[in-house]
Amino acid sequence: MSSLAGLVRALLFWTLAPALTLVAFLYLLLATVGIARTPFDCITVTRGRIFGISGFDFEINETDCDTLAKTATISVFASRPGQTRKVLLFKFFPAYIDLLPVITAIDQDTVQISISEISSPFLRKDKLKDLSVIYKIDVIDYPDNDAGTSK
């Protein structure tokens, strides 16, 4: 009986080991040419924080991803002061990576997110609880009528 168990172990080793080696080699090959995702594909950096505008704190993040093509997005999050939970308000593909949105208070319940040019919008929220959001975007290179606008 022990020789049968040894035979099964050897059979499993000599079939699984080459198969796993082949899968690992193929993954590394595909990851090297950018087809398979790796943990290092996307890097997110906080580009700015603004505190206490109309009762909210805001954070602007830039996410750069390298897969088949290099893509970058800018995201604007809002949260109540002191809270860790952030809500995504605005996400877009930038026309220029160094061009960031400016957030200003219009009144106690309204903020304006301004930017001179974006490539295309990805998501826009016009309302967050009791906060209204107005967008002032001078140029949109590739406008999309269904860019995730929500109330």
N, C-alpha and C positions, 0 to 999 in steps of 0.2 A: 504494500500500500504506500509506503514511503517513497518507493521508486516512481510510482505514478504521480505523487505530489511533486516530486522533484522534476519530473518530465513536464508537468503542467506549468510549474514555475519557470523553467527554462524556455518553454514555448512562449509563454506570455512575455518574458523578458525580450526574447529575440524577435518578437513581432511588434510589441508596443514601443520598445526603445527606438528602433529605426523610424517608426511612424511618427513618434513625438519629435524626434530630431528633424525629420522632414518638415513637419508643421512649423516648428520653431524657425527653421531656415527660411521657409517661404514667407512667414510673417516678417522676419527681419529684412528680407529682400523687398517685400512690398512696402514696408515702413520707410525704407531707405529712399525709395523713389516717390514716396508721398501718397501711395494708394491706401495703405492701411493706417489707421489712426494710432497715435501714440499719446502717452500722457503729456507730452510736451507740445502738442499741436496748437493749443490755444493758451495764450498768456493774457491775464487781465490785470490792468494797472489802474489804481485810483488816480485820476487826473485832477480832481478838485472836490472840496467839501465846502458847503455853505450852510451856516447854522442860523436858525431862528427867523426864516422868512415866512410870513403869514402863518406862523405856528408850526412850521415843518422844517426839518433838516434835509438837505439835498446832497447827493453824491453823484459825481460824474466819473464813469469808468470807461476805459478804452480796452477792447478785447481784440487782440491780433491772433489770427489763426493761419497756420501753414498746413494745408492739405494739398490738393491738386493745384489750387491757386491761393495766393495770399489774399486774405480778406481782413478787413478791420471794421469794427462797429463801435459806436459811442452810445452809452446808455446813461440815462438820467433816472436816479432812484429818489424816492421821497420816503421819509419816516417821521414819526412824531419824536420830539426831543427825548433822548434817553432810551428809546426803544431800538432793539437790534433788528426787528423785522422791517425790511425795506420793500417798497412797492415800485415796480418798474413803470415809469411814466412815459418815457420817450426813448426810442432806440432807432438809430439811423446809420446808414453807411455814409461816412464823411467824404466830402469832396477833397478836403485837405486834412491830414491827420492832426496838424497843430491848431486847427480851427475848432474851438470848443464853444458850447452854448453858454449864454449868460442868463442867469435867473434873477429876476427882479420882482419885487412886490408891487402889484397894482393897487390893491387895497387889502383889507384884513383877510378876505376870503379868496383872493385871486392872485396868481403869479403869472408872469410872462416868461416864456423860454424863447430867447432870441438867438439866432445864428444867421450869418450872412449867406452861407451857401452849404448845401448838403448834396450828396450824390443821389440818395433816395431814402425815403422813410421806410422803416420796418414796422414800428408800432408807435401809436400816439394815444394817450388817454387824456380826455378833456376834463375829467372829473375824478377826484379822489376824496371820498367822504364829503366833507363840507368845503373842500378846496377846488376851485375852478382853475383850469390851466388854459392860457391863451398862448398860441404859437405864432411867432413872427419869424418867418423864414423867407429871406429875400429871393433866393434862387434855389430851385430844386432841379438838378440836372436830369434825373429820370423819375418824374412824378408817377405815382401809382395811386389810382383812385381808391383802391382797397388796401390801404397801408396799415390795417389793424387799428383804425381809429375807433375808439370806444368811448362811451359816455360813462 
